[in-house]
């Protein structure tokens, strides 16, 4: 699950970038990444990303 969570996280970052602006799609990917119970380090990175944007 760690690799899958990382992939969703990276995809969400790309979708939420200034160039793309697909925030709803990014939210869905983030929810999917967190729903799979990723390792704590990955979950913290995802949560930091959420609160920084």
RAZIZI-V19104 format. One record per residue. N is the residue number from 0. SS is DSSP state (h for helix, s for strand, l for the rest). PHI is phi as a letter, one per 30 degrees, with the letter a starting at -180 (none if undefined). OMEGA is omega in whole degrees, 0 to 359 (NA if undefined). Layout:
BEGIN
n: <N N>
ss: <SS SS>
phi: <PHI PHI>
omega: <OMEGA OMEGA>
END
This chain:
BEGIN
n: <0 1 2 3 4 5 6 7 8 9 10 11 12 13 14 15 16 17 18 19 20 21 22 23 24 25 26 27 28 29 30 31 32 33 34 35 36 37 38 39 40 41 42 43 44 45 46 47 48 49 50 51 52>
ss: <l h h h h h h h h h h h h h h l l l l l l l h h h h h h h h h h h h h l l l l h h h h h h h h h h h h h l>
phi: <none e d d d d d d d d d d d d d d d e d c i d d d d d d d d d d d d d d d h d e e d d d d d d d d d e d d c>
omega: <182 181 180 179 179 180 177 180 180 179 179 178 181 181 182 181 181 182 187 175 180 187 179 178 177 178 179 179 178 178 179 180 182 183 182 180 181 175 185 181 180 179 179 178 180 180 177 179 180 186 179 183 NA>
END
